[in-house]
Amino acid sequence: MKSSKFLTVTRIFELMIVVAMLSGPQISNASVQSTISDIPGFQTIKSPAIPEEVKNASASVFRVISYGSFKNIETIALSEALPMLAAHATSQEVDGREAISYKELVQIYGVYLKACQLQGTSVCQIPALDSSPEKGSGVVVGSGKDLFTASHVIEPSVKWALAEHSISTLGELKEKRVLIRSIFVFDAQRNLVAHPLTNPAYIKTSGGHQIESNHGANPIRSSRDYVHLHFEKNVGRPVAVALSVANPNILYSAGFAACTGCKENIAPSQETAALMNFDRSPAPNSTGTELVFTVSSVSSNVDDESAATIESNADGRGGMSGGAIFDAQGELVAILSQAGSYFNLESMKIVNVFTIGVRPHEWGPITGK
C-alpha cells in the first residue's frame, strides 16, 4: 500500500482499505480539490452550522442494531449479568471502533431474559457477547411505524429470518410479511424504543444490496442499498419527506457515527490506525457516543428504474449507514448508503471525502441535474 499516494476507504459499514473505489462513481485525482467538504468533520446538535429545522428533524433519526449470531447460554439474573456486560462494553469502547454501549447491552439482554422468563424456560437463547451485530442508523417516516435504513444494516437479521423460515428469496420474505425478530432501535439517548419482543418489524419494500441466502443457491440481489421496515407499533416521531430535490443544494447528513480520532491501539501500524480511526483534525471528530451531523453540497446525482443516488462531499463514518440526509428545511432527501475518502500517505491526512445517498422513487424525483 505504501507505493500509492492516495488510498480510498469505501462503504462505511465495512471500513475496507483499498487503493481504488470498490463501488459508486469513479473520482479522478483531478477532481479531488473540487469536492472538498463545505464544512469538514462532524458537528453536534449544538453546532450553529446546523439549521434549527435540521436539528428538530433529527429527532426522527435512530440507532439500529441487527443481530444474526446467537448462542445458547444458561439463564442468569440480569443483576448477575451486569458486571459481565460492563466489562465487555468497556473493552469494546476503548479501541475506537463502533461499539454497543453498556447501556444498550443491558437493555438488549434484558429483552431476551424477559422472553425466557415469560416462556418459563431454564435455558435462554441470547446474543453471544462475542457476536458481531451490524450497527447503523435509521429514520422514521410516515405514520411513525415506518423506518428506512440501509439494507446492509439489517443483513444479519434478514439472513436469520431466511434460514429460520426456509425461504430463499427476499421477495417471498416480503410477500409473506415475515417478522424480523432481531432488530433493536434506540433513540439518541440510547434508550430502547423498539425491540422484537413487543414491536417486531417486517420488510415492506427494499432496494439495493446483495444478501446471500443461507437457504437456496441464488443470492438475493436488488439495485440500491435501502430497506423500508414496518413495525407493529409506533417507533418515534416521523419526519417529512422532501417532494423533490434540486441540484446543487446544501445537504445535512445525520447518524450515529463511530468514534474518529480515537486511540490508535487497534492497528498494527500508524497508516492503518489513521485510516481505521478516520481522524478529521483540525475538523471536529465524532466521539462515537452521540448523534452527529455533516454539511455538504450535492456534487452529482443519477436516476435509474428503482431509485436515485445523490453524491455529496460530506464526511462519513461507520455507524452512519442508514442515517438521514436532510435539506436546509429539515425535510428528508435520501438515506445515507455509502461513503469513502482519499487519504494521503505522505501527509497522513484525509484530503477528500464523499457520501452516496439513496432516494427511493416513491419519494419523488430529483430535479436540476
N, C-alpha and C positions, 0 to 999 in steps of 0.2 A: 504493500500500500504506500510505502514511502516514495515510490517513484512518481506518484501522481500529486500534483499541487493541490487539486481540489478533490474532495470526497463528497458524495451525496448521501444523505440519510433520508430514506423514504418510508412511507407507511408508518404512521405514528404509533400503531398498535404493535409493531414488531421490532422497532429500532434496528433495522437492518443497515449495516455499514457496507457500502458498495462504492465502486468508482464510477458508476453511471446510473441513471434513473432506471428503476425497475418497472414503473408504471406511470401513467399520466403523460401529459405533453412533454416533449423534449425541450430543454432550455439550453441554449448555447452559452459559452463563456462570454460572448459579446453582449448578451442581454442581461448579464448579471447586474451591472451597475444601474440599469434602467428599472429594476424591480425591487430596489431597496425598500424596506417597510417604511410607511409614513411615520409610525411611532413604534420602534422596535421594542421587543421584550414583552413582559406580561404585566398587565395593570390589575389592581384590585378594585373592588366595588367603591372604594373611597377616592379613586383617582378622578381628578377634574377633567381628564381626557375622555371619559366615558359619559355620554349624554344621560340625563336622568331617565329618559324614556327607555334606554337600553338597560339601565340598572333595574328599573321596575320590571321589564320584560324578563330579566334573568331569573326571577323567582320561579319561572317555568322550566328552568334547566336543572336536571337532577343527575346524580351519580348512579351508574348502573353496574352491578356486579353479576356475572353469569358463571355458574358452576356446571361442570360436566364430569368431574372426577370425584368419586365417592369411596368411602371406606367404612367397613363395619368396626365399630368400637363399642366397648361396654358403656352403657348409660351411667353418667355420674351427675351429681347435683351441680347446678350452674355455679354455686358458690365455690365448689371444689375445682371447677374448671378455670376460674378467673386467673389464678397465678400462671397456669399453663398458657392461656391466651395472651396474657400481658407479656410474658417472656417472648413468645413468638412474634407478636406485633412489634415489640421493640427491636428485635433482631432484623425484621424486615424494613423498618423505617430508617435505620441508621445508614443503610447503604445507598440511599438516594434514588432507589427505583420506585415505581408505582407500588404502593403497599396498601393492604387493607388495615385500617387503623384498629387499635384496641377496642374503641367504642363500637365500630362496625362488627368486629368479630363477636363481641359479646351478644349483640342483637341477632346476628345470623345463627349462632349456636343456640341461642335461646329459642328461636323458632323451631329448630329441629328437636331440641329436647322437649319442648312443649308438645310437639306432634307425637313423639314417642310416649309421653305421659298419657295423652288422650287415647292412644291405641292400646295402652296397658301392656307394652312390650318391655322386656328387660334388656334387649339389645337394640341400640339406636343406630340407624344409618345416617351419618352426618358427613359433611365435607372433611377430608383429611387436611390436617394443618399444613402438610407439605404439598397439597394440590396447588394448581396454578390457575385460578379462575381468571376470566377475562374481565378487565376493568375499564370502564369508559364513561361516557356521558349520554344523556338523552334529553329530549324536550317534549313537553306536554302540549297538545293542541286539542281542537275540537271541544268535546264535552267535558274534558278533564280526565277521561278514561283512556285516551289515545296518546301513545308515546312513540315518537320517532327516534331512532338511533341508527348507528352504522351496523350493517349485518354482522360484521366480524365480532362486534362486541358481545352478541348473544350466541355466537357459534357453538361454544361448549354445551349450552342448554339445548340448542337445536339438535346437535348430534345425539345427545342423550335421549331426546324425545323420539327421534327417528329409530334408534335402536330399541327403545322400550316398547314401541308400538309396531315394530317390524315394518316400517314404512321406508321406501327408498327414494321418494321424490318430495321436494318441498311443496309442489302443487297439491299433493294428496294431504300433506300436513295442514296446509291452509284450508283446503276444501272441507276436511273433517273437523276443523277448528279444534285441533288437539291442544290441550292446555300445556303450556311450557312451565314446568314446576320447579325451576331452579334459578329464577331471576329475582334479584333483590334491588330495590330502588331506594336511594337515600336522598334527603334534601341537603342544602348547603351546610347545615349544622351537623351532618352525618347522622340524622335521625331516620330510622327506617320508616318509610311511608307506604311501601307495598312489598309484599312477600308471598310466596306460593301457598302458604297455609291458609290465608284468608283472602288473598287477592291475586290469583294466578292470571296469566295472560295467554292469548292465542295470537298467531300471526295473521293479520288482516291482509296486508299487501307487502310486497318486497321488491327490491330492485336487484342490485348487483353484488356479487361476492360469491366465489365458489366455495361450497361446503361439501366436503367428501362424506358421503353417507357411509355409515357402518353396516348398512344392510342393502345389498344390491350392488351391481357393478358400475353403474353410471353415476358420476359426480353430479351434484346439484349446481347448476350454473344459471346466472342471470347477469344483466348488463351493468347494474350500478349498485354501489355499496350503501344501501339503506334498507330499513325494515320498519314497518308500521305495526306496533303491538297494540292490541285492545285488551284492557284489563276489565275484570268483572265489576270493580268498584272505582270510585274516583281516586286518582293518584295525586293530583295537585291542580293549581290554577293554570288554565290553558293560556297560550299566547296567540295573538292574531297572526295569520299568515299573510305576507305581502302578496297582493294580487298580481303584480308584475315587478320585474327588476330591470332597471336601466343601467347601462354601462357607458362611461365609468361611474362609479358610485363608492362612497366610503362605507366599509363594512366593519362590523364588530363581532368577533367570534367569542363565544363563552363556553367554558368547560372546566373540568376538574383535572388540570394538568399535573403530571408528576413533578417532583422537585427538579429544579435546574440550578446549576452552580453548587451542587451538593458535594459532600466529602467524596474524595476520589479513592475510596477503599475497596471498590468492587472490580477495578480494572487492572490488568497486568502491566499497562503502560500509560504514559502521560497522554499519548494520542488517543488511545481507546477511552480513557477516562473523560477526556474533554468531549469526545463525541457522545459517549453514553449519558453524560450529565448535562449536555446542552447549555453550557454556561453562557448567559446572554450579557454579562457585564461588558460595558458600564450600563447597559439597559437593565430594567428591573427583572429579577428572576422570579420564578414560581416557588413557593415554599412547599408545594405538594400537599397542603392542608386546607386549601380554600378554593372557591370558585375564582377563576381569573379570566381576563379579557385580553384580546389583541385587537389592534386597529390597523386597517389596511385599505387599499383601493383595489377594485377589480382590474385584473390585467387581461383576462380573456374569458370567453365562455363558449361552450359547444353544446348544441342541442341534438338529440337523436330520438329514436322512436320510443324510448322508455323513460328518459329523464334528461335533464340538462346538468352540465357541470360548470362550475364557476371557479376559476383560478384567481387567487389573490396573493399578495406578497406579505401575508401575515405569518407570525411565528406559530409553530405548532409543537406539540409535545405529547407523548404517550399519556393516555387518560382523557384527552380532549376528543377522541373519536366519538362520533355520535352527538357532539355538542351542537349548539345553535350558532348560526350566522345571521345576525340581525342587520337591518338598515338603521339609519340615524333616528327613525321614528319608533324603533323598538319592535318592528314587525319582522317575523321570521322569513328569511330569504332562502336558506338552504341548511342542510345537515353537513357538518364537518366530517369528511371521509378520510382524506389522506393529507400528509404534509411531508416536506423534505427541506433540505438545506445544502448549501455549498460550504465546505469547511476548508480553510486554507491551512495546510500543514506547516507552512513556513511561519506564519504569524500566530498559529494556533487559535484562530478566530473564525467564527461563522460570518461569512460575508454576504450571503444571500439566503433568503428563506421564501417558502411559498406554501400555500394550502390549497386543497381542492375540496369544494363543497358540492353536494348533490341536491338537486331540486326536482322532486317528482313532478311529472306532468300534471297531476291532479291539482297542484298548487297554482298553476297558471304559467304563462310564458315569460321568457327573458327577452327584453327588447333592447334596441340600441346597440346591436353587435358592432 
